[in-house]
Amino acid sequence: MVRQSSQGSPNILSINEPELVEAICDHVANCITPQWPPAKQKMKRHVSTRPYFNNTVERISSLTDAVNGKVIDLGAMIIERIVSGGQSGADRAALDWAIANNIAHGGWCPNGRKAEDGRIADCYDLCETPGSGYRVRTEWNVRDSDVTVIFSMAGELTGGSLLTRGFARKWNRPCLHVSRDKTCDPAGKLLEFIEESGARTVNVAGPRQSNEPDVAGFLAAVLDAAFGGKLESV
């Protein structure tokens, strides 16, 4: 169950990055000490908690990442890879968010790393399709992902975003449209969708920058709210 942590919760620990493992172990110890085998209860906490960490991670409510200033819900961080086509706007914002949050990323882009603002930078780990058109990479990114999430400012999909939803239906992939104008609680809807689908690889799509200049900021805010505990951002 994904839980959003509230300010001042007794389950939140302030930690520094080098102390992450010890902080997790200490918190597990506080949560599950009564459940340890009797022989282990007399051992030092930092020794006895480690063997049980994998089986008890869901008992940890949340931790505070002091470096990034984000509340991280361990249950929420279930996405293993973010995929997009690298176009300006929503595609690029999704890749930037993945890189900033140390989540693996990838996807297909047109031959020559084509985008409306020029060649897609090499810092994005994308594979090129045989042709320079956008249609093939759009379909292959849907095909190769567990689910697709389409972000937009407008309530109705058009152009490539509409094509993306069509490919999701063709390949029988769950698809969610998150709209600033029409979606109530976009972060909550996104979390619910990811949880229910069990997705690990998420294809992210949406309008290019020239069509919706604010879509990148909206997308990043929703992802932060959903997976970084920043509900006030949206």
C-alpha positions in Angstrom: 0.0 0.0 0.0 1.5 3.4 -1.0 1.3 6.0 1.8 2.0 9.7 1.6 3.9 10.8 4.6 2.8 13.7 6.6 5.0 16.4 8.1 6.1 15.6 11.6 5.2 11.9 11.4 7.0 9.8 14.1 8.0 7.3 11.5 10.1 9.9 9.5 13.9 9.9 10.1 16.2 12.7 9.2 19.2 11.1 7.6 22.3 11.9 5.6 23.1 9.9 2.5 26.1 8.0 4.0 23.9 6.9 6.9 21.1 5.5 4.8 21.6 1.9 5.4 22.1 2.3 9.1 19.0 4.5 9.4 16.9 1.9 7.6 18.2 -0.8 9.9 17.6 1.2 13.0 14.1 2.0 11.8 13.4 -1.7 11.0 14.6 -2.6 14.5 12.2 -0.2 16.1 9.3 -1.6 14.0 9.9 -5.3 14.3 12.0 -6.1 17.4 9.2 -8.2 18.9 9.1 -10.3 15.8 12.8 -11.3 15.8 13.8 -14.9 16.6 14.7 -15.0 20.4 18.3 -15.9 19.6 18.7 -12.8 17.6 17.1 -10.3 20.0 20.3 -10.2 22.2 22.5 -9.2 19.2 23.4 -5.7 18.4 20.7 -3.9 16.4 22.9 -3.0 13.4 23.9 -6.7 13.1 20.6 -8.4 13.7 18.4 -6.2 11.6 20.2 -6.7 8.3 19.2 -10.3 7.6 15.5 -9.3 8.0 15.5 -6.1 6.0 14.3 -7.6 2.7 11.3 -9.2 4.4 10.3 -6.1 6.4 10.8 -3.2 4.1 7.1 -2.7 3.7 6.8 -2.1 7.4 8.9 1.1 7.1 6.6 4.1 6.7 9.0 6.6 5.2 12.4 8.2 5.3 13.6 11.7 4.7 16.3 12.2 2.2 18.2 15.1 3.7 20.2 15.6 0.5 17.2 16.2 -1.8 14.8 17.4 0.8 12.2 14.9 -0.3 10.1 12.5 1.7 10.6 9.1 0.1 7.9 6.4 0.5 9.7 3.1 -0.1 6.5 1.5 -1.1 5.9 4.1 -3.8 9.2 3.7 -5.5 8.2 0.7 -7.6 9.1 2.1 -11.0 12.3 0.5 -12.3 12.6 2.2 -15.7 11.1 5.2 -17.5 10.8 5.1 -21.3 10.2 7.9 -23.8 11.0 9.0 -27.3 13.1 11.9 -26.3 11.0 14.6 -28.0 11.0 18.1 -26.4 8.3 18.7 -23.9 6.8 15.7 -22.0 9.2 13.1 -23.4 12.3 15.0 -22.4 10.9 16.0 -19.0 10.3 12.4 -18.1 13.8 11.4 -19.0 15.2 14.4 -17.0 13.1 13.4 -14.0 14.4 9.8 -14.2 18.0 10.9 -14.4 17.6 13.4 -11.5 16.0 10.6 -9.3 18.5 7.9 -10.2 15.9 5.8 -12.0 16.9 3.8 -15.1 15.7 5.3 -18.4 15.6 4.4 -22.1 13.4 4.1 -25.1 13.3 4.4 -28.9 13.9 7.6 -30.8 14.0 8.3 -34.6 17.1 7.6 -36.6 19.6 10.4 -36.2 18.1 11.1 -32.7 15.6 13.5 -34.4 13.6 16.0 -32.3 11.9 19.3 -33.1 14.7 21.2 -31.4 17.5 19.4 -33.1 19.5 16.3 -32.3 18.6 14.6 -28.9 21.6 14.8 -26.6 23.7 11.8 -26.0 23.1 11.9 -22.2 19.7 10.2 -22.9 20.1 6.5 -23.3 17.9 6.0 -26.3 18.1 3.5 -29.2 17.5 4.7 -32.8 14.8 3.2 -35.0 15.7 2.3 -38.6 13.7 5.3 -40.0 13.5 9.0 -39.1 9.8 9.2 -38.6 8.1 9.4 -35.2 5.4 6.8 -35.6 7.6 3.7 -35.2 9.4 4.9 -32.1 6.0 5.8 -30.6 4.7 2.3 -31.2 7.8 0.5 -30.1 8.0 2.4 -26.8 4.4 1.4 -26.0 5.1 -2.2 -27.1 8.2 -2.5 -24.9 6.7 -1.0 -21.7 4.3 -2.4 -19.1 2.1 0.7 -19.2 1.9 4.1 -20.8 1.2 7.4 -19.1 0.3 10.4 -21.3 0.6 13.9 -19.7 -1.0 17.0 -21.2 -2.2 20.4 -20.2 -5.4 20.1 -22.3 -8.2 17.7 -21.5 -8.3 16.1 -25.0 -5.5 14.2 -26.7 -4.4 15.1 -30.2 -1.6 14.3 -32.7 1.1 12.0 -31.5 -0.4 11.7 -28.0 -3.7 10.4 -29.5 -1.6 8.0 -31.6 0.1 6.8 -28.5 -3.2 5.9 -26.9 -4.2 4.0 -30.0 -1.0 1.9 -29.9 -1.6 1.2 -26.2 -5.0 -0.3 -27.3 -3.4 -2.2 -30.1 -0.8 -3.8 -27.9 -3.2 -4.3 -25.0 -1.1 -2.1 -22.6 -2.8 -0.2 -19.8 -2.8 3.6 -20.6 -3.5 6.6 -18.3 -4.1 10.1 -19.5 -3.1 12.7 -16.9 -4.5 16.2 -17.8 -4.0 19.4 -15.9 -7.4 20.7 -17.0 -9.4 17.6 -16.4 -7.7 15.2 -14.0 -8.6 15.6 -10.3 -5.7 14.6 -8.0 -3.3 13.8 -10.8 -0.6 12.4 -8.4 -3.1 10.2 -6.7 -4.5 8.9 -10.0 -1.0 8.1 -11.1 -0.1 6.2 -8.0 -3.3 4.2 -8.1 -2.7 3.3 -11.7 0.9 2.2 -11.1 -0.1 0.2 -8.0 -3.0 -1.6 -9.7 -1.1 -2.4 -12.9 2.1 -3.6 -11.1 4.1 -1.7 -13.7 7.9 -1.6 -13.5 8.7 -0.1 -16.9 6.6 3.0 -17.7 6.4 4.7 -21.1 5.8 8.4 -20.7 4.4 10.5 -23.5 2.7 13.8 -24.2 2.8 16.9 -26.4 6.0 18.5 -27.6 7.3 21.7 -26.2 6.1 23.9 -29.1 2.5 22.6 -28.6 2.3 22.8 -24.8 5.1 24.9 -23.4 4.1 24.2 -19.7 3.7 20.4 -20.0 7.3 19.6 -18.8 6.8 21.5 -15.6 3.4 19.9 -15.0 4.8 16.4 -15.6 7.7 16.9 -13.2 5.4 18.3 -10.5 3.1 15.3 -10.8 5.9 12.8 -10.6 7.4 14.7 -7.6 4.1 14.6 -5.9 3.5 11.0 -6.6 6.9 9.6 -5.8 8.5 12.4 -3.7 5.8 13.2 -1.2 5.2 16.8 -2.6 1.4 16.9 -3.0 1.5 20.6 -2.5 3.4 21.0 -5.8 0.4 20.3 -8.0 
